[in-house]
Amino acid sequence: MQLQLGAAIGKGRHRQCFVHPDNKDLCIKVVHSLEHGGDKELRRELRYYRHLEQRAISWEIVPRHYGEVATDQGTGYIYDLVRDYNGDTSRDLGHYLKLGQKSGDFNWLTPLLAALRIQLEKDRIVTMTLKPGNILVKRLSENHALLVIVDNIGEASLIPAASYSRYFYNKKMDRIWRRFMILLEKYGYRAPEDIMLPGIDKQQLHGLAVSNHFGLPAPH
């Protein structure tokens, strides 16, 4: 029996995302384009999810994957749907960065980035890139939130060394993190030195992460 999907709530280069018709806390991703390596990207991601499941990570900053299901749009892949405390579907970081540009206030962003980097290192999660459009701001309350990475996790390397070696993980993710910080500068955000430097000073980052998320912009 096929699940009948409603309107898509998001669309990327290769996949569309739908709310699961039987469970509002899950989403179903369906491949809509196999061009430019869409099928290859899917296989890579699923392989990396199996790797994460074997390591029993916390799943705080990436949605859990629950398997496949037949739908009227083709084979669907089931994941947690990231929602805010009030039940709204979480908006991406790019949306909040544009709000920060308008107000000139990015004080809310530093604690979120510090917490993200701490959890990335703790769970040793590898990403291909970090981009505002692939990261959701999950609001836990009116002024507190968590960043959740929903796309481009894993490695495209023939030998995925960063997935198995702490040394290669640090080298790869330090490079990706620096590129991410440079990308955020285009929105007007200037990261503090504690977040920018290679390697992780856990004490310094923890101090930033637990600071107040005062002034988190309203999503609408």
C-alpha positions in Angstrom: 0.0 0.0 0.0 1.4 3.4 -1.0 1.2 6.5 1.2 -0.5 9.4 -0.4 1.6 12.5 0.1 0.3 16.1 0.2 2.0 19.3 -0.8 5.8 19.4 -0.4 7.1 21.5 2.5 10.5 21.9 1.0 12.4 21.2 -2.2 16.2 20.8 -2.8 18.3 20.1 -5.8 17.5 16.4 -5.8 14.8 15.8 -3.2 11.4 17.0 -2.0 10.2 16.9 1.6 6.7 16.0 2.8 5.0 15.8 6.2 4.4 12.1 6.9 0.6 11.6 6.4 0.3 9.4 9.5 2.8 11.1 11.8 3.2 14.9 12.0 6.6 14.5 13.7 8.1 12.7 10.8 8.9 13.8 7.2 9.3 11.8 4.0 12.0 12.8 1.5 11.5 11.7 -2.1 14.1 12.0 -4.9 12.7 14.1 -7.7 15.9 14.4 -9.8 18.6 11.9 -10.6 20.6 14.5 -12.5 24.0 15.7 -11.2 24.5 12.7 -9.0 21.1 12.7 -7.1 21.1 8.9 -6.7 24.8 8.9 -5.7 24.1 11.5 -3.0 21.2 9.5 -1.6 23.3 6.3 -1.4 26.1 8.2 0.3 23.8 9.7 2.9 22.1 6.4 3.7 25.5 4.7 4.1 26.6 7.4 6.5 23.3 7.2 8.5 24.0 3.5 9.0 27.5 4.4 10.3 25.9 6.9 12.8 23.4 4.4 14.0 26.1 1.9 14.7 27.9 4.5 16.9 24.7 5.4 18.8 25.1 9.2 18.6 22.7 11.5 20.5 20.7 12.7 17.4 20.5 16.2 18.9 21.8 18.0 15.8 20.8 15.7 12.9 17.4 14.1 12.3 17.2 10.3 12.8 16.5 8.1 9.7 13.8 5.5 10.1 13.9 3.6 6.8 11.9 3.5 3.5 8.3 3.6 2.5 6.3 3.3 -0.7 4.5 6.5 -1.7 2.6 7.9 -4.7 5.7 10.0 -5.5 8.1 7.0 -5.5 10.3 5.5 -2.7 10.3 7.7 0.3 12.9 8.0 3.1 11.6 8.7 6.6 13.3 11.2 9.0 12.4 13.2 12.0 10.6 16.4 11.1 12.2 19.3 12.9 9.6 21.4 14.7 9.6 24.4 17.0 8.3 24.2 20.6 4.9 25.6 19.3 4.5 22.9 16.7 5.5 25.1 13.7 7.9 23.6 11.2 11.4 25.0 11.9 12.8 27.6 9.6 16.3 27.5 8.1 19.2 29.5 9.4 19.2 31.6 6.2 15.8 33.0 7.1 17.0 34.1 10.6 20.2 35.5 9.1 18.1 37.8 6.9 16.2 38.9 9.9 19.5 39.6 11.7 20.6 41.7 8.7 17.5 43.9 9.0 17.9 44.4 12.7 21.7 44.5 12.8 21.5 42.1 15.8 23.4 38.8 15.8 23.9 38.4 19.5 21.5 35.4 19.4 23.7 33.5 16.9 27.0 33.0 18.8 25.6 30.7 21.5 23.8 28.6 18.8 27.1 28.2 16.8 29.1 27.3 19.9 26.6 24.7 20.9 26.5 23.3 17.3 30.3 23.0 17.2 30.4 21.3 20.6 27.9 18.7 19.5 29.5 18.1 16.1 32.8 17.3 17.9 31.1 15.2 20.6 29.2 13.0 18.1 32.0 13.3 15.5 29.5 14.1 12.8 31.1 14.7 9.3 29.5 17.1 6.9 30.2 17.8 3.2 29.5 21.5 3.7 27.8 23.7 6.2 25.3 26.2 4.7 22.5 28.3 6.1 19.9 26.6 3.9 20.9 23.1 5.2 20.6 24.1 8.9 17.3 24.6 10.7 16.8 26.7 13.8 14.8 24.5 16.2 13.2 26.9 18.7 13.0 25.2 22.1 11.3 28.2 23.6 10.7 31.8 22.6 14.3 32.8 23.2 16.2 29.5 23.1 17.0 27.3 20.1 19.2 24.5 18.7 20.8 24.3 15.2 20.0 21.1 13.4 21.8 19.9 10.2 19.3 18.4 7.7 21.4 17.9 4.6 24.9 17.2 3.2 26.1 15.0 6.1 28.7 12.3 5.5 31.7 12.1 3.1 32.1 11.9 -0.6 35.8 10.7 -0.3 36.6 7.2 -1.7 38.3 6.5 1.7 36.1 8.2 4.4 39.0 8.8 6.8 37.3 11.5 8.8 34.5 9.1 9.7 36.9 6.8 11.5 39.9 8.9 12.5 39.8 11.7 15.1 42.9 13.3 13.5 41.4 13.4 10.0 38.0 14.4 11.4 39.5 17.5 13.1 41.4 18.5 9.9 38.3 18.2 7.7 35.8 19.8 10.0 38.1 22.7 11.0 38.3 23.5 7.2 34.6 23.2 6.7 33.9 25.3 9.8 36.2 28.1 8.6 34.4 28.2 5.3 31.1 28.3 7.1 32.2 31.3 9.2 33.4 33.1 6.1 30.0 32.5 4.5 28.2 34.0 7.5 30.3 37.2 7.2 28.3 37.9 4.0 25.3 38.4 6.2 27.1 40.8 8.5 27.9 38.3 11.3 31.4 38.4 12.8 32.3 35.3 14.7 34.3 35.6 18.0 37.8 34.3 17.9 36.9 31.3 20.2 34.6 30.0 17.4 36.9 30.8 14.5 40.2 29.2 15.6 41.2 25.7 14.4 40.6 23.0 17.0 38.2 23.3 19.9 38.7 24.9 23.2 35.8 23.1 25.0 35.8 25.4 28.0 35.6 28.6 26.0 33.0 27.2 23.6 30.9 25.9 26.5 30.9 29.3 28.1 29.6 30.8 24.8 27.0 28.0 24.4 25.4 28.4 27.8 25.1 32.2 27.5 21.6 33.6 27.1 20.0 33.4 23.6 18.4 36.8 24.3 16.8 38.5 21.3 16.3 35.4 19.1 14.3 36.9 16.2 10.6 35.9 15.8 10.4 33.5 12.8 7.7 35.5 11.0 
